[in-house]
Amino acid sequence: MKINEVIKLSCDFLGLGELKSELDAGGEIENEKLSRLLTCLNLAYEEIVTEYLPILTTEKVGVLGGKVLYSSLSKPISGISCVKNEKGEEICYQVSADHIDIDAKSAEITYQIMPEKCEFGEEVNVLFPERLLAYGTAREYLFIEGMSDEAILYEKRFKEALVNFVRKKSIARLPKRTWKV
């Protein structure tokens, strides 16, 4: 997904055609409203990936003194999914403000990461559609601009689209029919 395309879609939702044409023109982007839209996009993106669709990574780490410092992990952490010992068995752990207490010599930690800030012109690989992020961006922008009535409309669209995307899409299986005589 291209960040500029999401912001253009948000501009369409918000009726900001002049900003959309400025993005189409390319070059250095110095417009204050476009910068605000990018900030709103980052807020919505962070909400999606920290609360609904987490980005997980797994990392093998050495344990020093029964602790693994968050700063020793390769990416910024926002939550822990599981911790396994050298044998691949899940083990108990204790979370502290700056480290994880583990009773093992080494561990494999699966954790949620904080997303990096998006910039104009970047492309982000995500599973969800542009429209979902554009709804969230429009919602944040309208709240910042003090248009809470309109923001509530986009809040509803954002949450409904998010719930529809996140819910399990499985095939409904009905029991076999039988003839009764």
Backbone as a chain_set.jsonl record, in Angstrom:
{"seq": "MKINEVIKLSCDFLGLGELKSELDAGGEIENEKLSRLLTCLNLAYEEIVTEYLPILTTEKVGVLGGKVLYSSLSKPISGISCVKNEKGEEICYQVSADHIDIDAKSAEITYQIMPEKCEFGEEVNVLFPERLLAYGTAREYLFIEGMSDEAILYEKRFKEALVNFVRKKSIARLPKRTWKV", "coords": {"N": [[0.846, -1.17, 0.0], [0.581, 2.167, -0.882], [1.59, 5.07, 0.742], [1.031, 7.698, -0.116], [-1.208, 7.252, -1.743], [-3.13, 6.449, 0.114], [-3.407, 8.806, 1.591], [-4.37, 10.474, -0.425], [-6.864, 9.266, -0.859], [-8.003, 9.773, 1.637], [-8.119, 12.554, 1.422], [-10.065, 12.739, -0.554], [-12.276, 11.768, 0.897], [-12.482, 13.791, 2.779], [-12.957, 16.045, 1.3], [-10.841, 17.591, 0.335], [-9.618, 18.561, -2.16], [-7.62, 20.259, -3.227], [-5.374, 19.615, -1.76], [-4.992, 17.009, -2.522], [-4.315, 17.331, -5.23], [-1.894, 18.614, -4.886], [-0.353, 16.576, -3.824], [-0.349, 14.888, -6.032], [1.224, 16.364, -7.734], [3.772, 15.927, -6.851], [7.236, 16.186, -5.809], [8.802, 18.194, -3.183], [7.091, 18.067, -0.15], [5.54, 20.411, 1.68], [3.298, 21.361, 2.86], [1.263, 22.314, 5.532], [-1.218, 21.158, 6.234], [-1.115, 18.73, 4.839], [1.011, 17.546, 6.173], [-0.164, 17.271, 8.65], [-2.166, 15.444, 7.966], [-0.538, 13.229, 7.407], [0.471, 12.731, 9.95], [-1.912, 11.984, 11.195], [-2.491, 9.69, 9.718], [-0.387, 8.044, 10.602], [-1.125, 7.777, 13.301], [-3.568, 6.372, 13.071], [-2.661, 4.051, 11.765], [-0.904, 3.006, 13.691], [-2.783, 2.438, 15.706], [-4.286, 0.403, 14.453], [-2.362, -1.677, 14.082], [-1.419, -2.162, 16.654], [-3.607, -2.719, 18.255], [-5.475, -4.325, 16.872], [-4.565, -5.822, 14.542], [-1.866, -7.184, 15.022], [1.658, -6.861, 14.374], [3.863, -9.385, 14.299], [6.987, -10.634, 15.458], [9.706, -12.926, 15.692], [12.374, -13.76, 17.797], [15.539, -15.0, 18.706], [17.179, -14.932, 21.753], [19.803, -14.297, 24.117], [19.853, -14.922, 27.622], [20.6, -12.927, 30.288], [21.432, -13.118, 33.576], [18.849, -13.918, 34.175], [17.257, -12.12, 32.867], [15.879, -10.334, 30.063], [16.505, -7.561, 28.355], [14.386, -5.056, 26.988], [15.569, -3.266, 25.301], [17.542, -4.774, 24.147], [16.356, -6.189, 22.183], [15.698, -6.411, 18.646], [13.736, -4.793, 17.522], [11.295, -2.204, 18.32], [9.198, -2.943, 21.032], [5.775, -3.851, 21.663], [4.21, -5.648, 22.919], [4.054, -9.016, 24.253], [3.868, -12.198, 22.813], [4.562, -14.982, 23.093], [6.961, -16.984, 24.918], [9.635, -19.138, 24.487], [11.718, -21.871, 25.54], [15.084, -23.292, 25.129], [14.456, -25.81, 24.165], [12.169, -25.469, 22.766], [9.828, -25.351, 24.143], [7.014, -23.755, 25.596], [7.464, -21.283, 28.066], [7.09, -19.855, 31.355], [7.004, -16.367, 32.081], [7.907, -13.126, 33.339], [6.783, -9.867, 33.072], [8.34, -6.732, 33.112], [8.928, -3.175, 33.546], [11.132, -2.481, 31.918], [12.254, -4.847, 31.084], [12.167, -8.481, 30.582], [11.595, -11.107, 32.78], [13.008, -14.237, 32.828], [13.316, -17.715, 33.323], [15.659, -19.214, 32.122], [18.439, -20.121, 29.951], [18.682, -19.279, 27.358], [16.335, -17.923, 25.012], [13.419, -17.964, 22.895], [11.659, -15.438, 21.712], [8.473, -14.352, 20.876], [7.062, -11.502, 19.756], [4.998, -8.503, 19.699], [5.429, -5.763, 17.532], [6.108, -2.238, 17.509], [4.914, -0.121, 14.992], [6.923, 1.424, 12.423], [7.227, 4.923, 11.758], [5.377, 6.207, 9.076], [6.204, 7.721, 5.953], [5.837, 10.262, 3.399], [5.524, 9.02, 0.093], [6.43, 6.479, 0.687], [6.074, 2.877, 0.745], [4.027, 0.499, 2.266], [3.829, -2.752, 3.492], [0.998, -4.38, 4.124], [-1.854, -6.233, 5.373], [-4.43, -5.249, 5.321], [-6.987, -3.236, 3.64], [-6.514, -0.134, 1.734], [-8.621, 1.633, 2.094], [-9.513, 1.21, 4.724], [-7.422, 2.256, 6.314], [-7.546, 4.855, 5.348], [-10.065, 5.703, 6.264], [-9.537, 5.749, 9.036], [-7.538, 7.706, 9.076], [-8.935, 9.96, 8.152], [-10.78, 10.191, 10.235], [-9.093, 10.784, 12.468], [-8.027, 13.229, 11.57], [-10.311, 14.866, 11.421], [-11.069, 14.921, 14.121], [-8.853, 16.267, 15.205], [-9.144, 18.719, 13.93], [-11.353, 19.636, 15.211], [-13.909, 18.955, 14.407], [-16.067, 17.238, 15.528], [-18.579, 15.97, 15.104], [-18.563, 15.132, 12.401], [-16.301, 13.546, 12.606], [-17.167, 11.447, 14.186], [-18.79, 10.068, 12.424], [-16.849, 9.017, 10.644], [-15.445, 7.562, 12.483], [-17.263, 5.537, 13.045], [-17.426, 4.298, 10.496], [-14.753, 3.483, 10.236], [-14.413, 1.696, 12.431], [-16.386, -0.26, 11.818], [-15.442, -1.219, 9.329], [-13.018, -2.228, 10.187], [-13.781, -4.219, 12.047], [-15.19, -5.912, 10.307], [-13.087, -6.703, 8.657], [-11.336, -7.979, 10.432], [-12.797, -10.027, 11.645], [-13.358, -13.555, 11.73], [-13.383, -15.278, 8.732], [-15.032, -17.773, 7.854], [-16.261, -20.864, 6.49], [-19.63, -21.612, 6.75], [-20.969, -24.47, 8.139], [-23.551, -26.607, 7.652], [-25.773, -28.984, 9.185], [-26.278, -32.288, 7.761], [-29.05, -32.869, 5.634], [-32.011, -34.752, 6.214], [-34.525, -37.111, 5.243], [-37.725, -37.174, 6.486], [-40.189, -39.449, 7.234]], "CA": [[0.0, 0.0, 0.0], [1.363, 3.391, -0.977], [1.133, 6.075, 1.709], [0.43, 8.827, -0.838], [-2.538, 6.851, -2.216], [-4.032, 6.477, 1.281], [-3.671, 10.21, 1.914], [-5.256, 10.975, -1.486], [-8.202, 8.754, -0.566], [-8.472, 10.559, 2.78], [-8.462, 13.881, 0.895], [-11.367, 12.572, -1.21], [-13.288, 11.67, 1.956], [-12.571, 15.056, 3.508], [-13.226, 17.152, 0.387], [-9.642, 18.422, 0.253], [-9.108, 18.345, -3.507], [-6.387, 21.006, -3.482], [-4.27, 18.862, -1.161], [-4.797, 15.824, -3.364], [-3.587, 17.746, -6.433], [-0.523, 18.919, -4.466], [0.317, 15.276, -3.731], [-0.173, 14.406, -7.405], [2.295, 17.135, -8.367], [5.061, 15.376, -6.419], [8.189, 17.164, -5.281], [8.898, 18.344, -1.73], [5.783, 18.357, 0.439], [5.742, 21.299, 2.821], [2.002, 21.862, 3.27], [0.974, 21.998, 6.93], [-2.36, 20.242, 6.296], [-0.65, 17.41, 4.411], [1.816, 17.015, 7.286], [-1.13, 16.866, 9.672], [-2.774, 14.204, 7.47], [0.443, 12.162, 7.592], [0.461, 12.435, 11.387], [-3.164, 11.262, 11.446], [-2.307, 8.363, 9.138], [0.461, 7.29, 11.518], [-1.925, 7.451, 14.491], [-4.515, 5.313, 12.706], [-1.862, 2.854, 11.475], [-0.454, 2.478, 14.984], [-3.947, 1.85, 16.368], [-4.639, -0.852, 13.786], [-1.391, -2.752, 14.29], [-1.174, -2.468, 18.065], [-4.814, -3.17, 18.933], [-6.318, -5.244, 16.117], [-3.806, -6.688, 13.634], [-0.474, -6.986, 15.438], [2.791, -7.328, 13.584], [4.649, -10.226, 15.198], [8.322, -11.059, 15.051], [10.29, -13.894, 16.611], [13.802, -13.507, 17.926], [16.267, -15.79, 19.696], [18.007, -14.042, 22.566], [20.47, -14.843, 25.287], [19.311, -14.395, 28.864], [21.66, -12.58, 31.23], [20.928, -12.913, 34.935], [17.412, -14.157, 34.204], [16.549, -10.976, 32.287], [16.071, -9.907, 28.683], [16.143, -6.143, 28.257], [13.679, -4.686, 25.757], [16.517, -2.56, 24.436], [18.383, -5.751, 23.45], [15.596, -6.724, 21.051], [16.023, -5.666, 17.428], [12.656, -3.867, 17.147], [10.552, -1.694, 19.482], [8.203, -3.925, 21.453], [4.521, -3.343, 22.218], [3.556, -6.739, 23.651], [4.691, -10.328, 24.103], [2.943, -13.284, 22.471], [4.988, -16.172, 23.826], [8.384, -17.173, 25.162], [9.986, -20.56, 24.473], [13.086, -22.16, 25.949], [15.955, -23.892, 24.115], [13.817, -27.026, 23.659], [10.972, -25.102, 22.017], [8.658, -25.434, 25.028], [6.602, -22.463, 26.147], [7.83, -21.124, 29.467], [6.512, -18.702, 32.054], [7.845, -15.179, 32.1], [7.367, -11.989, 34.087], [7.035, -8.629, 32.344], [8.637, -5.544, 33.912], [8.901, -1.935, 32.765], [12.206, -2.406, 30.927], [12.799, -6.16, 30.768], [11.364, -9.679, 30.813], [12.263, -12.083, 33.64], [12.854, -15.58, 32.273], [14.153, -18.714, 33.968], [16.275, -20.022, 31.071], [19.725, -19.575, 29.504], [18.37, -18.572, 26.119], [14.892, -17.977, 24.766], [12.872, -17.506, 21.62], [10.553, -14.552, 22.1], [7.594, -13.853, 19.822], [6.5, -10.27, 20.312], [4.387, -7.507, 18.829], [6.309, -4.606, 17.381], [5.532, -0.937, 17.201], [5.214, 0.186, 13.591], [7.743, 2.598, 12.145], [6.458, 6.039, 11.218], [5.284, 6.239, 7.619], [6.556, 8.995, 5.334], [5.323, 10.439, 2.048], [6.227, 8.281, -0.934], [6.77, 5.121, 1.114], [5.132, 1.795, 0.53], [3.949, -0.341, 3.458], [3.211, -4.057, 3.229], [-0.004, -4.701, 5.141], [-2.922, -7.098, 4.905], [-5.715, -4.565, 5.252], [-7.138, -2.358, 2.474], [-6.248, 1.304, 1.857], [-9.837, 2.306, 2.568], [-9.547, 1.112, 6.18], [-6.483, 3.237, 6.849], [-8.034, 6.186, 4.968], [-11.124, 6.043, 7.227], [-8.886, 6.107, 10.301], [-6.839, 8.974, 8.867], [-9.97, 11.008, 8.104], [-11.317, 10.324, 11.597], [-8.121, 11.51, 13.293], [-7.931, 14.597, 11.066], [-11.516, 15.612, 11.822], [-10.992, 15.158, 15.572], [-7.851, 17.316, 15.431], [-9.696, 19.974, 13.431], [-12.478, 20.022, 16.061], [-15.184, 18.618, 13.766], [-16.361, 15.956, 16.177], [-19.746, 15.306, 14.519], [-18.094, 14.432, 11.201], [-15.333, 12.542, 13.041], [-17.915, 10.297, 14.685], [-19.208, 9.337, 11.229], [-15.693, 8.241, 10.179], [-15.147, 6.589, 13.559], [-18.165, 4.403, 12.814], [-16.979, 3.619, 9.269], [-13.463, 2.868, 10.537], [-14.614, 0.535, 13.314], [-17.126, -1.289, 11.09], [-14.537, -1.812, 8.349], [-12.019, -2.976, 10.942], [-14.431, -5.427, 12.565], [-15.454, -6.79, 9.167], [-11.838, -7.264, 8.164], [-10.699, -8.815, 11.454], [-13.584, -11.211, 12.022], [-13.006, -14.781, 11.019], [-14.184, -15.556, 7.551], [-15.009, -19.22, 7.675], [-17.419, -21.426, 5.812], [-20.64, -22.138, 7.666], [-21.302, -25.858, 7.817], [-24.871, -26.978, 8.135], [-25.91, -30.437, 9.294], [-26.862, -32.929, 6.603], [-30.514, -32.98, 5.651], [-32.548, -36.121, 6.145], [-35.934, -37.183, 4.923], [-38.572, -37.771, 7.532], [-41.41, -40.027, 6.655]], "C": [[0.893, 1.235, 0.0], [0.74, 4.456, -0.074], [0.46, 7.246, 0.999], [-0.978, 8.495, -1.318], [-3.551, 6.874, -1.07], [-4.383, 7.921, 1.627], [-4.562, 10.845, 0.852], [-6.69, 10.516, -1.25], [-8.81, 9.491, 0.623], [-8.877, 11.958, 2.341], [-9.805, 13.835, 0.181], [-12.482, 12.53, -0.167], [-13.545, 13.024, 2.598], [-12.882, 16.254, 2.616], [-12.061, 18.116, 0.273], [-8.941, 18.201, -1.086], [-7.802, 19.048, -3.797], [-5.172, 20.29, -2.889], [-3.944, 17.626, -1.986], [-3.994, 16.193, -4.602], [-2.137, 18.113, -6.098], [0.29, 17.627, -4.316], [0.597, 14.709, -5.117], [0.999, 15.106, -8.096], [3.671, 16.6, -8.0], [5.946, 16.463, -5.85], [8.175, 17.18, -3.758], [7.547, 18.776, -1.166], [6.004, 19.165, 1.71], [4.428, 21.875, 3.344], [1.699, 21.388, 4.686], [-0.179, 21.001, 7.063], [-1.966, 18.834, 5.864], [0.205, 16.755, 5.492], [0.905, 16.529, 8.408], [-1.829, 15.564, 9.258], [-1.823, 13.02, 7.632], [0.522, 11.755, 9.061], [-0.776, 11.616, 11.742], [-3.095, 9.844, 10.886], [-1.465, 7.493, 10.063], [-0.268, 6.904, 12.793], [-2.888, 6.302, 14.207], [-3.79, 3.993, 12.449], [-1.393, 2.195, 12.77], [-1.608, 1.818, 15.737], [-4.295, 0.486, 15.768], [-3.663, -1.961, 14.164], [-1.047, -3.022, 15.752], [-2.407, -3.038, 18.759], [-5.593, -4.252, 18.194], [-5.551, -6.257, 15.278], [-2.316, -6.561, 13.944], [0.535, -7.542, 14.442], [3.681, -8.089, 14.562], [6.017, -10.515, 14.598], [8.861, -12.009, 16.117], [11.794, -13.71, 16.594], [14.393, -14.41, 18.996], [17.218, -14.86, 20.428], [18.683, -14.827, 23.681], [19.916, -14.172, 26.53], [20.457, -14.16, 29.835], [21.058, -12.305, 32.597], [19.428, -13.083, 35.036], [16.586, -13.041, 33.587], [16.866, -10.822, 30.805], [15.587, -8.462, 28.625], [15.428, -5.882, 26.943], [14.629, -4.023, 24.78], [17.436, -3.522, 23.681], [17.657, -6.392, 22.262], [15.814, -5.827, 19.834], [14.967, -4.632, 17.034], [11.937, -3.383, 18.397], [9.352, -2.592, 19.786], [6.94, -3.245, 21.971], [3.752, -4.425, 22.97], [4.264, -8.053, 23.375], [3.626, -11.376, 23.833], [3.297, -14.555, 23.207], [6.502, -16.194, 23.954], [8.63, -18.669, 25.236], [11.435, -20.731, 24.903], [13.871, -22.802, 24.814], [15.322, -25.113, 23.454], [12.559, -26.727, 22.839], [9.693, -25.193, 22.827], [8.314, -24.049, 25.538], [6.937, -22.424, 27.629], [7.167, -19.88, 30.049], [7.522, -17.557, 32.055], [7.125, -14.091, 32.878], [7.759, -10.716, 33.348], [7.268, -7.492, 33.332], [8.655, -4.328, 32.992], [9.95, -1.9, 31.662], [12.804, -3.751, 30.536], [11.774, -7.271, 30.995], [12.193, -10.589, 31.708], [11.946, -13.474, 33.122], [13.792, -16.52, 33.019], [14.681, -19.682, 32.909], [17.596, -19.37, 30.676], [19.591, -18.818, 28.187], [16.877, -18.764, 25.852], [14.582, -17.532, 23.353], [11.605, -16.724, 21.973], [9.784, -14.145, 20.853], [6.882, -12.652, 20.408], [5.911, -9.376, 19.236], [5.329, -6.32, 18.74], [5.502, -3.339, 17.13], [5.868, -0.621, 15.75], [6.12, 1.41, 13.479], [6.845, 3.677, 11.561], [6.52, 6.013, 9.694], [5.623, 7.646, 7.127], [5.938, 9.06, 3.939], [6.178, 9.643, 1.061], [6.589, 6.857, -0.57], [5.69, 4.137, 0.712], [5.192, 0.891, 1.755], [3.242, -1.64, 3.088], [2.293, -4.413, 4.385], [-1.082, -5.581, 4.519], [-4.234, -6.367, 4.661], [-5.768, -3.584, 4.089], [-6.844, -0.887, 2.788], [-7.42, 2.034, 2.485], [-9.903, 2.318, 4.092], [-8.634, 2.158, 6.817], [-6.927, 4.663, 6.518], [-9.176, 6.641, 5.882], [-10.518, 6.497, 8.552], [-8.17, 7.434, 10.211], [-7.828, 10.14, 8.863], [-10.548, 11.259, 9.496], [-10.376, 11.146, 12.472], [-8.03, 12.981, 12.876], [-9.121, 15.435, 11.535], [-11.539, 15.876, 13.325], [-10.005, 16.281, 15.875], [-8.379, 18.687, 15.012], [-10.911, 20.443, 14.242], [-13.841, 19.764, 15.455], [-15.651, 17.258, 14.277], [-17.584, 15.24, 15.59], [-19.358, 14.511, 13.272], [-17.127, 13.313, 11.57], [-16.036, 11.284, 13.535], [-18.412, 9.44, 13.521], [-18.057, 8.456, 10.723], [-15.216, 7.241, 11.231], [-15.984, 5.333, 13.347], [-17.73, 3.609, 11.581], [-15.683, 2.848, 9.519], [-13.644, 1.598, 11.361], [-15.363, -0.589, 12.606], [-16.233, -1.99, 10.069], [-13.487, -2.672, 9.032], [-12.591, -4.281, 11.473], [-14.703, -6.411, 11.433], [-14.179, -7.429, 8.635], [-11.242, -8.269, 9.144], [-11.471, -10.095, 11.743], [-13.201, -12.404, 11.154], [-13.963, -14.991, 9.86], [-14.089, -17.049, 7.291], [-16.306, -19.681, 7.018], [-18.375, -21.986, 6.865], [-21.007, -23.552, 7.217], [-22.637, -26.197, 8.473], [-24.954, -28.497, 8.266], [-26.575, -31.007, 8.04], [-28.379, -33.011, 6.752], [-30.896, -34.446, 5.586], [-34.022, -36.035, 5.822], [-36.681, -37.803, 6.09], [-39.84, -38.248, 6.898], [-42.473, -40.235, 7.696]], "O": [[1.839, 1.334, 0.782], [-0.464, 4.708, -0.118], [-0.571, 7.737, 1.459], [-1.854, 9.36, -1.303], [-4.699, 7.274, -1.264], [-5.539, 8.221, 1.926], [-5.419, 11.665, 1.179], [-7.628, 11.294, -1.421], [-10.001, 9.8, 0.617], [-9.87, 12.497, 2.831], [-10.599, 14.77, 0.287], [-13.513, 13.182, -0.331], [-14.684, 13.363, 2.921], [-13.054, 17.365, 3.117], [-12.262, 19.322, 0.13], [-7.811, 17.714, -1.135], [-6.959, 18.519, -4.522], [-4.076, 20.351, -3.446], [-2.783, 17.245, -2.133], [-3.088, 15.457, -4.991], [-1.248, 17.942, -6.932], [1.476, 17.593, -4.642], [1.652, 14.12, -5.352], [1.679, 14.516, -8.935], [4.632, 16.793, -8.744], [5.47, 17.528, -5.457], [7.608, 16.292, -3.122], [6.939, 19.732, -1.647], [6.574, 18.676, 2.685], [4.438, 22.778, 4.18], [1.858, 20.209, 5.003], [-0.13, 20.104, 7.905], [-2.425, 17.853, 6.449], [0.128, 15.544, 5.699], [1.17, 15.504, 9.037], [-2.059, 14.688, 10.091], [-2.263, 11.919, 7.961], [0.628, 10.57, 9.375], [-0.688, 10.658, 12.509], [-3.586, 8.903, 11.51], [-1.794, 6.327, 10.286], [-0.052, 5.811, 13.318], [-3.009, 5.372, 15.005], [-4.258, 2.935, 12.871], [-1.477, 0.977, 12.923], [-1.432, 0.759, 16.338], [-4.565, -0.468, 16.497], [-4.082, -3.061, 14.526], [-0.427, -4.044, 16.047], [-2.277, -3.763, 19.745], [-6.308, -5.028, 18.83], [-5.871, -7.445, 15.31], [-1.584, -5.902, 13.206], [0.296, -8.544, 13.769], [4.188, -7.521, 15.529], [6.171, -10.625, 13.382], [8.512, -11.905, 17.293], [12.41, -13.529, 15.543], [13.814, -14.567, 20.071], [17.965, -14.1, 19.811], [18.201, -15.87, 24.122], [19.552, -12.996, 26.5], [21.198, -15.085, 30.165], [20.269, -11.375, 32.762], [18.792, -12.463, 35.889], [15.367, -13.003, 33.752], [17.967, -11.135, 30.352], [14.405, -8.182, 28.824], [15.812, -6.419, 25.904], [14.506, -4.2, 23.568], [18.046, -3.136, 22.684], [18.28, -7.059, 21.436], [16.082, -4.634, 19.972], [15.266, -3.695, 16.294], [11.956, -4.061, 19.424], [8.589, -2.948, 18.888], [7.006, -2.207, 22.628], [2.736, -4.13, 23.599], [4.984, -8.188, 22.385], [2.612, -11.442, 24.528], [2.448, -15.15, 23.87], [7.222, -15.525, 23.212], [7.931, -19.388, 25.95], [12.273, -19.861, 24.669], [13.4, -22.857, 23.677], [15.625, -25.415, 22.3], [11.954, -27.642, 22.281], [8.597, -25.121, 22.273], [9.199, -23.261, 25.872], [6.726, -23.395, 28.354], [6.743, -18.981, 29.323], [8.734, -17.772, 32.032], [5.907, -14.125, 33.053], [8.932, -10.51, 33.034], [6.495, -7.307, 34.272], [8.42, -4.451, 31.79], [9.698, -1.355, 30.587], [13.75, -3.805, 29.75], [10.682, -7.046, 31.517], [13.37, -10.821, 31.431], [10.782, -13.854, 32.991], [14.932, -16.162, 33.312], [14.218, -20.818, 32.805], [17.852, -18.216, 31.017], [20.3, -17.842, 27.941], [16.247, -19.664, 26.406], [15.36, -16.829, 22.707], [10.623, -17.281, 22.464], [10.369, -13.653, 19.888], [6.189, -12.756, 21.42], [6.254, -9.46, 18.057], [5.946, -5.92, 19.727], [4.384, -3.371, 16.615], [7.003, -0.834, 15.323], [6.089, 2.307, 14.322], [5.824, 3.378, 10.942], [7.584, 5.82, 9.106], [5.357, 8.634, 7.811], [5.562, 8.035, 3.371], [7.403, 9.601, 1.179], [7.017, 6.094, -1.436], [4.562, 4.507, 0.388], [6.277, 0.554, 2.229], [2.189, -1.626, 2.451], [2.751, -4.71, 5.489], [-1.207, -5.663, 3.297], [-5.06, -6.825, 3.871], [-4.728, -3.143, 3.599], [-6.913, -0.454, 3.938], [-7.24, 2.937, 3.303], [-10.302, 3.318, 4.689], [-9.033, 2.859, 7.747], [-6.711, 5.579, 7.312], [-9.256, 7.816, 6.239], [-10.935, 7.506, 9.121], [-8.188, 8.213, 11.164], [-7.59, 11.172, 9.49], [-10.776, 12.405, 9.884], [-10.803, 12.09, 13.137], [-7.964, 13.869, 13.726], [-8.956, 16.568, 11.987], [-11.979, 16.941, 13.757], [-10.283, 17.148, 16.703], [-8.095, 19.693, 15.662], [-11.44, 21.526, 13.99], [-14.838, 20.3, 15.938], [-15.632, 16.264, 13.552], [-17.617, 14.009, 15.582], [-19.769, 13.363, 13.106], [-17.122, 12.258, 10.936], [-15.546, 10.175, 13.322], [-18.448, 8.214, 13.628], [-18.266, 7.284, 10.408], [-14.65, 6.2, 10.898], [-15.484, 4.213, 13.455], [-17.675, 2.38, 11.624], [-15.531, 1.71, 9.075], [-13.093, 0.549, 11.026], [-15.014, -1.757, 12.774], [-16.264, -3.215, 9.955], [-13.107, -3.723, 8.517], [-11.957, -5.33, 11.364], [-14.472, -7.61, 11.584], [-14.199, -8.582, 8.205], [-10.704, -9.297, 8.731], [-10.876, -11.128, 12.049], [-12.78, -12.261, 10.006], [-15.182, -14.892, 10.001], [-13.186, -17.523, 6.602], [-17.307, -18.964, 7.004], [-17.971, -22.736, 7.754], [-21.316, -23.783, 6.049], [-22.807, -26.083, 9.687], [-24.277, -29.218, 7.534], [-27.328, -30.319, 7.35], [-28.908, -33.197, 7.847], [-30.201, -35.266, 4.986], [-34.681, -35.03, 6.089], [-36.286, -38.847, 6.608], [-40.482, -37.538, 6.124], [-43.562, -40.713, 7.379]]}, "num_chains": 1, "name": "protein.A"}
